[in-house]
Structure formats: structure tokens, C-alpha cells
Amino acid sequence: MGRGRQKAKHTKLARELKSFSPSVDYRALERELAHPDDDPYVDRWADDYKDEDEDEDELEKA
């Protein structure tokens, strides 16, 4: 008992969510998520680690 009422509530909620379309400020979202120093082409960790190519060159010399 009660399954029909529960299913009706879920159906009602699903319909409401389906027709719900909030307005989104994409520029504000981009500002919030982006870091001012974010540059996708800069490797921040490059100075901390050796390159794999350097390791191979050292092995060939030995």
C-alpha cells in the first residue's frame, strides 16, 4: 500500500524538473572557475622534475 501515491509524487517531481530551466550567467561562472594565472601551455612542474628524454640520454652515455 502507498506505492501508487509515492509513484505519483515522483512523477510530479520529474515533470517539474524536466520543465525547470534556470538562467545561467556563464561569464560569472568562467570568472569563478578560472585562475588569473591559468595558462594551459605552461608546465608548472617542469622545473621540479627531469625530462624522460634526459634519463634515456644518460643511460646511453654510460
mmCIF file of the C-alpha atoms, coordinates in Angstrom:
data_MODEL
# 
_entry.id   MODEL 
# 
loop_
_atom_site.group_PDB 
_atom_site.id 
_atom_site.type_symbol 
_atom_site.label_atom_id 
_atom_site.label_alt_id 
_atom_site.label_comp_id 
_atom_site.label_asym_id 
_atom_site.label_entity_id 
_atom_site.label_seq_id 
_atom_site.pdbx_PDB_ins_code 
_atom_site.Cartn_x 
_atom_site.Cartn_y 
_atom_site.Cartn_z 
_atom_site.occupancy 
_atom_site.B_iso_or_equiv 
_atom_site.pdbx_formal_charge 
_atom_site.auth_seq_id 
_atom_site.auth_comp_id 
_atom_site.auth_asym_id 
_atom_site.auth_atom_id 
_atom_site.pdbx_PDB_model_num 
ATOM 1  C CA . MET A 1 1  ? 0.000  0.000  0.000   1.00 0.00 ? 1  MET A CA 1 
ATOM 2  C CA . GLY A 1 2  ? 1.097  3.523  -0.645  1.00 0.00 ? 2  GLY A CA 1 
ATOM 3  C CA . ARG A 1 3  ? 3.214  2.706  -3.694  1.00 0.00 ? 3  ARG A CA 1 
ATOM 4  C CA . GLY A 1 4  ? 0.804  4.488  -6.033  1.00 0.00 ? 4  GLY A CA 1 
ATOM 5  C CA . ARG A 1 5  ? 0.984  7.701  -4.021  1.00 0.00 ? 5  ARG A CA 1 
ATOM 6  C CA . GLN A 1 6  ? 4.793  7.544  -3.894  1.00 0.00 ? 6  GLN A CA 1 
ATOM 7  C CA . LYS A 1 7  ? 4.997  6.937  -7.631  1.00 0.00 ? 7  LYS A CA 1 
ATOM 8  C CA . ALA A 1 8  ? 2.654  9.865  -8.293  1.00 0.00 ? 8  ALA A CA 1 
ATOM 9  C CA . LYS A 1 9  ? 4.875  12.170 -6.201  1.00 0.00 ? 9  LYS A CA 1 
ATOM 10 C CA . HIS A 1 10 ? 7.973  11.036 -8.081  1.00 0.00 ? 10 HIS A CA 1 
ATOM 11 C CA . THR A 1 11 ? 6.234  11.547 -11.420 1.00 0.00 ? 11 THR A CA 1 
ATOM 12 C CA . LYS A 1 12 ? 5.151  15.046 -10.389 1.00 0.00 ? 12 LYS A CA 1 
ATOM 13 C CA . LEU A 1 13 ? 8.677  15.922 -9.284  1.00 0.00 ? 13 LEU A CA 1 
ATOM 14 C CA . ALA A 1 14 ? 10.152 14.523 -12.507 1.00 0.00 ? 14 ALA A CA 1 
ATOM 15 C CA . ARG A 1 15 ? 7.805  16.688 -14.588 1.00 0.00 ? 15 ARG A CA 1 
ATOM 16 C CA . GLU A 1 16 ? 8.727  19.783 -12.600 1.00 0.00 ? 16 GLU A CA 1 
ATOM 17 C CA . LEU A 1 17 ? 12.443 19.115 -13.009 1.00 0.00 ? 17 LEU A CA 1 
ATOM 18 C CA . LYS A 1 18 ? 12.034 18.429 -16.719 1.00 0.00 ? 18 LYS A CA 1 
ATOM 19 C CA . SER A 1 19 ? 10.458 21.818 -17.329 1.00 0.00 ? 19 SER A CA 1 
ATOM 20 C CA . PHE A 1 20 ? 12.812 23.669 -14.957 1.00 0.00 ? 20 PHE A CA 1 
ATOM 21 C CA . SER A 1 21 ? 15.376 25.789 -16.820 1.00 0.00 ? 21 SER A CA 1 
ATOM 22 C CA . PRO A 1 22 ? 17.290 28.254 -14.653 1.00 0.00 ? 22 PRO A CA 1 
ATOM 23 C CA . SER A 1 23 ? 19.166 31.138 -16.226 1.00 0.00 ? 23 SER A CA 1 
ATOM 24 C CA . VAL A 1 24 ? 22.934 30.752 -16.044 1.00 0.00 ? 24 VAL A CA 1 
ATOM 25 C CA . ASP A 1 25 ? 25.493 33.537 -16.155 1.00 0.00 ? 25 ASP A CA 1 
ATOM 26 C CA . TYR A 1 26 ? 28.298 31.743 -17.979 1.00 0.00 ? 26 TYR A CA 1 
ATOM 27 C CA . ARG A 1 27 ? 30.703 34.686 -17.777 1.00 0.00 ? 27 ARG A CA 1 
ATOM 28 C CA . ALA A 1 28 ? 30.413 34.801 -13.991 1.00 0.00 ? 28 ALA A CA 1 
ATOM 29 C CA . LEU A 1 29 ? 30.923 31.043 -13.871 1.00 0.00 ? 29 LEU A CA 1 
ATOM 30 C CA . GLU A 1 30 ? 34.009 31.298 -16.058 1.00 0.00 ? 30 GLU A CA 1 
ATOM 31 C CA . ARG A 1 31 ? 35.462 34.051 -13.849 1.00 0.00 ? 31 ARG A CA 1 
ATOM 32 C CA . GLU A 1 32 ? 34.822 31.969 -10.764 1.00 0.00 ? 32 GLU A CA 1 
ATOM 33 C CA . LEU A 1 33 ? 36.420 28.824 -12.130 1.00 0.00 ? 33 LEU A CA 1 
ATOM 34 C CA . ALA A 1 34 ? 39.352 30.392 -13.974 1.00 0.00 ? 34 ALA A CA 1 
ATOM 35 C CA . HIS A 1 35 ? 42.536 31.320 -12.201 1.00 0.00 ? 35 HIS A CA 1 
ATOM 36 C CA . PRO A 1 36 ? 44.128 34.578 -13.421 1.00 0.00 ? 36 PRO A CA 1 
ATOM 37 C CA . ASP A 1 37 ? 47.463 32.845 -13.987 1.00 0.00 ? 37 ASP A CA 1 
ATOM 38 C CA . ASP A 1 38 ? 45.965 29.829 -15.735 1.00 0.00 ? 38 ASP A CA 1 
ATOM 39 C CA . ASP A 1 39 ? 47.851 29.194 -18.938 1.00 0.00 ? 39 ASP A CA 1 
ATOM 40 C CA . PRO A 1 40 ? 47.202 25.748 -20.401 1.00 0.00 ? 40 PRO A CA 1 
ATOM 41 C CA . TYR A 1 41 ? 50.561 25.756 -22.192 1.00 0.00 ? 41 TYR A CA 1 
ATOM 42 C CA . VAL A 1 42 ? 52.756 26.339 -19.146 1.00 0.00 ? 42 VAL A CA 1 
ATOM 43 C CA . ASP A 1 43 ? 54.014 23.337 -17.218 1.00 0.00 ? 43 ASP A CA 1 
ATOM 44 C CA . ARG A 1 44 ? 54.222 24.498 -13.631 1.00 0.00 ? 44 ARG A CA 1 
ATOM 45 C CA . TRP A 1 45 ? 56.128 21.403 -12.541 1.00 0.00 ? 45 TRP A CA 1 
ATOM 46 C CA . ALA A 1 46 ? 58.702 21.350 -15.339 1.00 0.00 ? 46 ALA A CA 1 
ATOM 47 C CA . ASP A 1 47 ? 61.493 22.735 -13.139 1.00 0.00 ? 47 ASP A CA 1 
ATOM 48 C CA . ASP A 1 48 ? 60.910 20.184 -10.380 1.00 0.00 ? 48 ASP A CA 1 
ATOM 49 C CA . TYR A 1 49 ? 61.383 17.019 -12.452 1.00 0.00 ? 49 TYR A CA 1 
ATOM 50 C CA . LYS A 1 50 ? 63.805 15.786 -15.058 1.00 0.00 ? 50 LYS A CA 1 
ATOM 51 C CA . ASP A 1 51 ? 62.570 15.079 -18.540 1.00 0.00 ? 51 ASP A CA 1 
ATOM 52 C CA . GLU A 1 52 ? 62.257 11.439 -19.536 1.00 0.00 ? 52 GLU A CA 1 
ATOM 53 C CA . ASP A 1 53 ? 64.472 12.134 -22.548 1.00 0.00 ? 53 ASP A CA 1 
ATOM 54 C CA . GLU A 1 54 ? 67.302 13.270 -20.264 1.00 0.00 ? 54 GLU A CA 1 
ATOM 55 C CA . ASP A 1 55 ? 67.168 9.975  -18.349 1.00 0.00 ? 55 ASP A CA 1 
ATOM 56 C CA . GLU A 1 56 ? 67.430 7.975  -21.581 1.00 0.00 ? 56 GLU A CA 1 
ATOM 57 C CA . ASP A 1 57 ? 70.376 10.081 -22.783 1.00 0.00 ? 57 ASP A CA 1 
ATOM 58 C CA . GLU A 1 58 ? 72.237 9.476  -19.514 1.00 0.00 ? 58 GLU A CA 1 
ATOM 59 C CA . LEU A 1 59 ? 71.713 5.708  -19.835 1.00 0.00 ? 59 LEU A CA 1 
ATOM 60 C CA . GLU A 1 60 ? 73.034 5.704  -23.412 1.00 0.00 ? 60 GLU A CA 1 
ATOM 61 C CA . LYS A 1 61 ? 76.193 7.580  -22.383 1.00 0.00 ? 61 LYS A CA 1 
ATOM 62 C CA . ALA A 1 62 ? 77.028 5.090  -19.663 1.00 0.00 ? 62 ALA A CA 1 
# 
